[in-house]
């Protein structure tokens, strides 16, 4: 069942994890619909929001891989089933 999700990530010391973070997101480019990043240079932190559409397994795989990176905190909000989709019985 397809869902819409927003993945919020905080990267502390982004210079240590930014490349790996971007590589992981790029490997899921088929589900990524939008991305916004805000650097907080004074705090040595970056905040990134990624909007995706896909199945729960794929969304959870992306979130899990990002959350395993050192200095990265990830939270995800996921929609219910998309309008017009038939419910599995």
N, CA, C and O atoms as CSV, one atom per row, in Angstrom:
chain,resi,resn,atom,element,x,y,z
A,1,UNK,N,N,0.848,-1.180,0.000
A,1,UNK,CA,C,0.000,0.000,0.000
A,1,UNK,C,C,0.896,1.245,0.000
A,1,UNK,O,O,1.806,1.364,0.820
A,2,UNK,N,N,0.632,2.146,-0.906
A,2,UNK,CA,C,1.449,3.347,-1.051
A,2,UNK,C,C,1.081,4.388,0.004
A,2,UNK,O,O,-0.093,4.577,0.324
A,3,UNK,N,N,2.094,5.054,0.535
A,3,UNK,CA,C,1.925,6.091,1.559
A,3,UNK,C,C,2.717,7.333,1.174
A,3,UNK,O,O,3.626,7.280,0.346
A,4,UNK,N,N,2.353,8.446,1.789
A,4,UNK,CA,C,3.140,9.667,1.721
A,4,UNK,C,C,3.805,9.818,3.081
A,4,UNK,O,O,3.175,9.585,4.112
A,5,UNK,N,N,5.065,10.205,3.085
A,5,UNK,CA,C,5.780,10.375,4.350
A,5,UNK,C,C,6.686,11.599,4.282
A,5,UNK,O,O,7.163,11.994,3.218
A,6,UNK,N,N,6.904,12.181,5.453
A,6,UNK,CA,C,7.869,13.257,5.613
A,6,UNK,C,C,8.929,12.754,6.586
A,6,UNK,O,O,8.627,12.374,7.718
A,7,UNK,N,N,10.161,12.761,6.127
A,7,UNK,CA,C,11.286,12.328,6.946
A,7,UNK,C,C,12.029,13.579,7.389
A,7,UNK,O,O,12.505,14.354,6.560
A,8,UNK,N,N,12.126,13.769,8.684
A,8,UNK,CA,C,12.876,14.894,9.241
A,8,UNK,C,C,14.183,14.385,9.814
A,8,UNK,O,O,14.200,13.411,10.567
A,9,UNK,N,N,15.277,15.039,9.461
A,9,UNK,CA,C,16.591,14.603,9.943
A,9,UNK,C,C,17.382,15.796,10.471
A,9,UNK,O,O,17.369,16.881,9.890
A,10,UNK,N,N,18.065,15.568,11.578
A,10,UNK,CA,C,18.999,16.551,12.129
A,10,UNK,C,C,20.385,15.933,12.071
A,10,UNK,O,O,20.628,14.853,12.608
A,11,UNK,N,N,21.288,16.643,11.408
A,11,UNK,CA,C,22.667,16.187,11.283
A,11,UNK,C,C,23.547,17.062,12.160
A,11,UNK,O,O,23.725,18.248,11.884
A,12,UNK,N,N,24.097,16.478,13.216
A,12,UNK,CA,C,25.054,17.179,14.062
A,12,UNK,C,C,26.445,16.912,13.482
A,12,UNK,O,O,26.765,15.777,13.128
A,13,UNK,N,N,27.254,17.939,13.386
A,13,UNK,CA,C,28.548,17.826,12.695
A,13,UNK,C,C,28.332,17.281,11.282
A,13,UNK,O,O,28.867,16.226,10.939
A,14,UNK,N,N,27.550,17.992,10.458
A,14,UNK,CA,C,27.176,17.461,9.144
A,14,UNK,C,C,28.349,17.109,8.243
A,14,UNK,O,O,28.198,16.272,7.353
A,15,UNK,N,N,29.507,17.717,8.443
A,15,UNK,CA,C,30.659,17.388,7.610
A,15,UNK,C,C,31.052,15.921,7.755
A,15,UNK,O,O,31.706,15.369,6.871
A,16,UNK,N,N,30.659,15.277,8.868
A,16,UNK,CA,C,30.994,13.866,9.086
A,16,UNK,C,C,30.023,12.904,8.409
A,16,UNK,O,O,30.395,11.773,8.096
A,17,UNK,N,N,28.778,13.337,8.178
A,17,UNK,CA,C,27.772,12.406,7.669
A,17,UNK,C,C,27.062,12.864,6.396
A,17,UNK,O,O,26.301,12.093,5.811
A,18,UNK,N,N,27.294,14.092,5.961
A,18,UNK,CA,C,26.539,14.646,4.832
A,18,UNK,C,C,26.699,13.826,3.549
A,18,UNK,O,O,25.708,13.580,2.861
A,19,UNK,N,N,27.907,13.402,3.214
A,19,UNK,CA,C,28.124,12.646,1.987
A,19,UNK,C,C,27.377,11.315,2.030
A,19,UNK,O,O,26.686,10.960,1.075
A,20,UNK,N,N,27.513,10.578,3.130
A,20,UNK,CA,C,26.813,9.298,3.259
A,20,UNK,C,C,25.299,9.508,3.244
A,20,UNK,O,O,24.567,8.735,2.626
A,21,UNK,N,N,24.833,10.557,3.925
A,21,UNK,CA,C,23.403,10.885,3.944
A,21,UNK,C,C,22.907,11.103,2.516
A,21,UNK,O,O,21.902,10.520,2.111
A,22,UNK,N,N,23.607,11.937,1.758
A,22,UNK,CA,C,23.203,12.226,0.379
A,22,UNK,C,C,23.257,10.984,-0.507
A,22,UNK,O,O,22.392,10.797,-1.362
A,23,UNK,N,N,24.260,10.141,-0.311
A,23,UNK,CA,C,24.364,8.904,-1.088
A,23,UNK,C,C,23.179,7.983,-0.830
A,23,UNK,O,O,22.643,7.379,-1.760
A,24,UNK,N,N,22.768,7.875,0.435
A,24,UNK,CA,C,21.624,7.025,0.771
A,24,UNK,C,C,20.345,7.589,0.156
A,24,UNK,O,O,19.578,6.848,-0.459
A,25,UNK,N,N,20.108,8.890,0.315
A,25,UNK,CA,C,18.911,9.506,-0.261
A,25,UNK,C,C,18.901,9.316,-1.778
A,25,UNK,O,O,17.854,9.022,-2.355
A,26,UNK,N,N,20.044,9.480,-2.424
A,26,UNK,CA,C,20.129,9.300,-3.876
A,26,UNK,C,C,19.783,7.876,-4.297
A,26,UNK,O,O,19.204,7.665,-5.363
A,27,UNK,N,N,20.132,6.908,-3.469
A,27,UNK,CA,C,19.833,5.514,-3.813
A,27,UNK,C,C,18.335,5.207,-3.724
A,27,UNK,O,O,17.888,4.168,-4.211
A,28,UNK,N,N,17.553,6.108,-3.102
A,28,UNK,CA,C,16.100,5.970,-3.003
A,28,UNK,C,C,15.398,7.018,-3.866
A,28,UNK,O,O,14.243,7.354,-3.604
A,29,UNK,N,N,16.084,7.544,-4.898
A,29,UNK,CA,C,15.554,8.665,-5.683
A,29,UNK,C,C,14.204,8.369,-6.323
A,29,UNK,O,O,13.470,9.304,-6.643
A,30,UNK,N,N,13.860,7.123,-6.518
A,30,UNK,CA,C,12.580,6.767,-7.115
A,30,UNK,C,C,11.379,7.117,-6.251
A,30,UNK,O,O,10.272,7.252,-6.771
A,31,UNK,N,N,11.570,7.266,-4.952
A,31,UNK,CA,C,10.444,7.599,-4.072
A,31,UNK,C,C,10.502,9.037,-3.552
A,31,UNK,O,O,9.531,9.525,-2.974
A,32,UNK,N,N,11.635,9.717,-3.755
A,32,UNK,CA,C,11.798,11.079,-3.235
A,32,UNK,C,C,11.057,12.068,-4.128
A,32,UNK,O,O,11.290,12.122,-5.336
A,33,UNK,N,N,10.162,12.852,-3.523
A,33,UNK,CA,C,9.390,13.857,-4.258
A,33,UNK,C,C,9.892,15.270,-3.993
A,33,UNK,O,O,9.683,16.155,-4.823
A,34,UNK,N,N,10.542,15.503,-2.868
A,34,UNK,CA,C,11.064,16.829,-2.556
A,34,UNK,C,C,11.983,16.767,-1.362
A,34,UNK,O,O,11.919,15.855,-0.538
A,35,UNK,N,N,12.853,17.780,-1.293
A,35,UNK,CA,C,13.833,17.826,-0.209
A,35,UNK,C,C,14.167,19.277,0.090
A,35,UNK,O,O,14.300,20.095,-0.820
A,36,UNK,N,N,14.302,19.589,1.373
A,36,UNK,CA,C,14.691,20.932,1.792
A,36,UNK,C,C,15.715,20.793,2.906
A,36,UNK,O,O,15.516,20.037,3.856
A,37,UNK,N,N,16.805,21.525,2.781
A,37,UNK,CA,C,17.841,21.505,3.807
A,37,UNK,C,C,18.125,22.908,4.300
A,37,UNK,O,O,18.172,23.859,3.520
A,38,UNK,N,N,18.313,23.026,5.604
A,38,UNK,CA,C,18.628,24.312,6.215
A,38,UNK,C,C,19.889,24.148,7.060
A,38,UNK,O,O,19.881,23.407,8.043
A,39,UNK,N,N,20.972,24.831,6.686
A,39,UNK,CA,C,22.185,24.761,7.501
A,39,UNK,C,C,22.113,25.740,8.673
A,39,UNK,O,O,21.644,26.869,8.526
A,40,UNK,N,N,22.577,25.299,9.816
A,40,UNK,CA,C,22.738,26.146,10.994
A,40,UNK,C,C,24.230,26.164,11.300
A,40,UNK,O,O,24.706,25.448,12.181
A,41,UNK,N,N,24.959,26.991,10.559
A,41,UNK,CA,C,26.417,26.997,10.639
A,41,UNK,C,C,26.937,27.297,12.041
A,41,UNK,O,O,27.912,26.690,12.482
A,42,UNK,N,N,26.296,28.227,12.745
A,42,UNK,CA,C,26.751,28.585,14.087
A,42,UNK,C,C,26.657,27.417,15.057
A,42,UNK,O,O,27.458,27.305,15.986
A,43,UNK,N,N,25.678,26.549,14.840
A,43,UNK,CA,C,25.475,25.392,15.718
A,43,UNK,C,C,26.126,24.128,15.177
A,43,UNK,O,O,26.063,23.081,15.821
A,44,UNK,N,N,26.761,24.206,13.987
A,44,UNK,CA,C,27.361,23.049,13.324
A,44,UNK,C,C,26.334,21.925,13.177
A,44,UNK,O,O,26.590,20.768,13.513
A,45,UNK,N,N,25.163,22.310,12.663
A,45,UNK,CA,C,24.031,21.396,12.519
A,45,UNK,C,C,23.304,21.702,11.216
A,45,UNK,O,O,23.280,22.846,10.763
A,46,UNK,N,N,22.713,20.673,10.620
A,46,UNK,CA,C,21.845,20.855,9.459
A,46,UNK,C,C,20.518,20.161,9.725
A,46,UNK,O,O,20.469,19.111,10.366
A,47,UNK,N,N,19.438,20.762,9.223
A,47,UNK,CA,C,18.107,20.172,9.335
A,47,UNK,C,C,17.627,19.895,7.919
A,47,UNK,O,O,17.661,20.777,7.061
A,48,UNK,N,N,17.179,18.660,7.675
A,48,UNK,CA,C,16.744,18.255,6.344
A,48,UNK,C,C,15.360,17.624,6.435
A,48,UNK,O,O,15.084,16.811,7.317
A,49,UNK,N,N,14.496,18.020,5.499
A,49,UNK,CA,C,13.158,17.454,5.383
A,49,UNK,C,C,13.038,16.820,4.003
A,49,UNK,O,O,13.342,17.455,2.993
A,50,UNK,N,N,12.591,15.559,3.962
A,50,UNK,CA,C,12.451,14.832,2.699
A,50,UNK,C,C,11.022,14.301,2.606
A,50,UNK,O,O,10.544,13.633,3.523
A,51,UNK,N,N,10.340,14.599,1.494
A,51,UNK,CA,C,8.998,14.082,1.254
A,51,UNK,C,C,9.105,12.923,0.270
A,51,UNK,O,O,9.724,13.043,-0.787
A,52,UNK,N,N,8.487,11.792,0.638
A,52,UNK,CA,C,8.560,10.581,-0.187
A,52,UNK,C,C,7.179,9.968,-0.368
A,52,UNK,O,O,6.268,10.226,0.419
A,53,UNK,N,N,7.029,9.156,-1.409
A,53,UNK,CA,C,5.843,8.318,-1.576
A,53,UNK,C,C,6.315,6.910,-1.895
A,53,UNK,O,O,7.205,6.716,-2.722
A,54,UNK,N,N,5.716,5.932,-1.237
A,54,UNK,CA,C,6.106,4.548,-1.483
A,54,UNK,C,C,5.488,3.622,-0.456
A,54,UNK,O,O,4.706,4.049,0.394
A,55,UNK,N,N,5.837,2.377,-0.540
A,55,UNK,CA,C,5.366,1.389,0.417
A,55,UNK,C,C,6.071,1.550,1.756
A,55,UNK,O,O,7.157,2.122,1.841
A,56,UNK,N,N,5.429,1.032,2.801
A,56,UNK,CA,C,5.999,1.148,4.146
A,56,UNK,C,C,7.383,0.518,4.243
A,56,UNK,O,O,8.257,1.058,4.921
A,57,UNK,N,N,7.596,-0.610,3.581
A,57,UNK,CA,C,8.893,-1.277,3.662
A,57,UNK,C,C,10.011,-0.399,3.110
A,57,UNK,O,O,11.096,-0.329,3.687
A,58,UNK,N,N,9.743,0.270,1.991
A,58,UNK,CA,C,10.772,1.111,1.368
A,58,UNK,C,C,11.014,2.366,2.211
A,58,UNK,O,O,12.159,2.768,2.418
A,59,UNK,N,N,9.932,2.980,2.696
A,59,UNK,CA,C,10.070,4.171,3.543
A,59,UNK,C,C,10.849,3.826,4.808
A,59,UNK,O,O,11.741,4.571,5.215
A,60,UNK,N,N,10.513,2.706,5.425
A,60,UNK,CA,C,11.212,2.284,6.640
A,60,UNK,C,C,12.668,1.928,6.369
A,60,UNK,O,O,13.530,2.161,7.217
A,61,UNK,N,N,12.950,1.367,5.196
A,61,UNK,CA,C,14.336,1.043,4.842
A,61,UNK,C,C,15.157,2.324,4.724
A,61,UNK,O,O,16.279,2.389,5.228
A,62,UNK,N,N,14.610,3.338,4.065
A,62,UNK,CA,C,15.308,4.617,3.933
A,62,UNK,C,C,15.532,5.245,5.301
A,62,UNK,O,O,16.647,5.656,5.622
A,63,UNK,N,N,14.491,5.319,6.099
A,63,UNK,CA,C,14.590,5.909,7.436
A,63,UNK,C,C,15.609,5.159,8.295
A,63,UNK,O,O,16.412,5.777,8.994
A,64,UNK,N,N,15.575,3.851,8.242
A,64,UNK,CA,C,16.503,3.042,9.035
A,64,UNK,C,C,17.954,3.260,8.645
A,64,UNK,O,O,18.824,3.380,9.507
A,65,UNK,N,N,18.211,3.309,7.354
A,65,UNK,CA,C,19.597,3.522,6.896
A,65,UNK,C,C,20.096,4.900,7.303
A,65,UNK,O,O,21.242,5.040,7.730
A,66,UNK,N,N,19.250,5.921,7.175
A,66,UNK,CA,C,19.658,7.270,7.569
A,66,UNK,C,C,19.913,7.346,9.067
A,66,UNK,O,O,20.877,7.973,9.506
A,67,UNK,N,N,19.047,6.707,9.854
A,67,UNK,CA,C,19.166,6.756,11.305
A,67,UNK,C,C,20.379,6.040,11.860
A,67,UNK,O,O,20.755,6.269,13.010
A,68,UNK,N,N,21.004,5.172,11.067
A,68,UNK,CA,C,22.202,4.458,11.516
A,68,UNK,C,C,23.477,5.284,11.351
A,68,UNK,O,O,24.531,4.915,11.869
A,69,UNK,N,N,23.378,6.393,10.634
A,69,UNK,CA,C,24.562,7.230,10.430
A,69,UNK,C,C,24.939,7.936,11.735
A,69,UNK,O,O,24.056,8.364,12.479
A,70,UNK,N,N,26.231,8.061,12.018
A,70,UNK,CA,C,26.646,8.739,13.250
A,70,UNK,C,C,26.265,10.220,13.226
A,70,UNK,O,O,26.473,10.910,12.228
A,71,UNK,N,N,25.707,10.692,14.334
A,71,UNK,CA,C,25.338,12.099,14.453
A,71,UNK,C,C,24.053,12.480,13.747
A,71,UNK,O,O,23.750,13.667,13.619
A,72,UNK,N,N,23.277,11.485,13.279
A,72,UNK,CA,C,22.034,11.760,12.558
A,72,UNK,C,C,20.853,11.256,13.381
A,72,UNK,O,O,20.824,10.100,13.804
A,73,UNK,N,N,19.876,12.143,13.604
A,73,UNK,CA,C,18.625,11.789,14.271
A,73,UNK,C,C,17.509,11.905,13.247
A,73,UNK,O,O,17.415,12.914,12.548
A,74,UNK,N,N,16.654,10.877,13.148
A,74,UNK,CA,C,15.619,10.836,12.126
A,74,UNK,C,C,14.267,10.525,12.762
A,74,UNK,O,O,14.157,9.662,13.633
A,75,UNK,N,N,13.246,11.241,12.311
A,75,UNK,CA,C,11.854,10.962,12.693
A,75,UNK,C,C,11.021,11.000,11.422
A,75,UNK,O,O,11.313,11.770,10.508
A,76,UNK,N,N,9.985,10.171,11.360
A,76,UNK,CA,C,9.165,10.072,10.156
A,76,UNK,C,C,7.690,10.140,10.507
A,76,UNK,O,O,7.238,9.508,11.462
A,77,UNK,N,N,6.943,10.913,9.727
A,77,UNK,CA,C,5.484,10.950,9.817
A,77,UNK,C,C,4.952,10.310,8.537
A,77,UNK,O,O,5.343,10.697,7.436
A,78,UNK,N,N,4.055,9.325,8.683
A,78,UNK,CA,C,3.556,8.559,7.541
A,78,UNK,C,C,2.040,8.658,7.474
A,78,UNK,O,O,1.356,8.538,8.490
A,79,UNK,N,N,1.510,8.882,6.250
A,79,UNK,CA,C,0.070,8.993,6.039
A,79,UNK,C,C,-0.596,7.627,6.163
A,79,UNK,O,O,0.062,6.588,6.211
A,80,UNK,N,N,-1.931,7.670,6.212
A,80,UNK,CA,C,-2.718,6.460,6.063
A,80,UNK,C,C,-2.691,6.070,4.601
A,80,UNK,O,O,-1.909,6.624,3.828
A,81,UNK,N,N,-3.539,5.117,4.205
A,81,UNK,CA,C,-3.545,4.731,2.787
A,81,UNK,C,C,-3.959,5.914,1.927
A,81,UNK,O,O,-4.763,6.749,2.341
A,82,UNK,N,N,-3.405,5.973,0.736
A,82,UNK,CA,C,-3.707,7.070,-0.168
A,82,UNK,C,C,-5.128,6.961,-0.712
A,82,UNK,O,O,-5.622,5.856,-0.939
A,83,UNK,N,N,-5.781,8.086,-0.919
A,83,UNK,CA,C,-7.134,8.129,-1.454
A,83,UNK,C,C,-7.175,7.423,-2.794
A,83,UNK,O,O,-6.273,7.562,-3.620
A,84,UNK,N,N,-8.235,6.666,-2.992
A,84,UNK,CA,C,-8.396,5.963,-4.253
A,84,UNK,C,C,-7.762,4.604,-4.283
A,84,UNK,O,O,-7.947,3.870,-5.254
A,85,UNK,N,N,-7.015,4.230,-3.255
A,85,UNK,CA,C,-6.408,2.910,-3.194
A,85,UNK,C,C,-7.376,1.928,-2.560
A,85,UNK,O,O,-8.095,2.267,-1.620
A,86,UNK,N,N,-7.390,0.733,-3.071
A,86,UNK,CA,C,-8.218,-0.307,-2.479
A,86,UNK,C,C,-7.506,-0.874,-1.271
A,86,UNK,O,O,-6.288,-1.053,-1.281
A,87,UNK,N,N,-8.263,-1.151,-0.245
A,87,UNK,CA,C,-7.681,-1.708,0.982
A,87,UNK,C,C,-7.486,-3.204,0.805
A,87,UNK,O,O,-8.364,-3.899,0.294
A,88,UNK,N,N,-6.315,-3.699,1.238
A,88,UNK,CA,C,-6.046,-5.141,1.198
A,88,UNK,C,C,-6.878,-5.835,2.255
A,88,UNK,O,O,-6.990,-5.352,3.382
A,89,UNK,N,N,-7.460,-6.960,1.896
A,89,UNK,CA,C,-8.250,-7.751,2.860
A,89,UNK,C,C,-7.528,-8.990,3.256
A,89,UNK,O,O,-8.040,-9.773,4.057
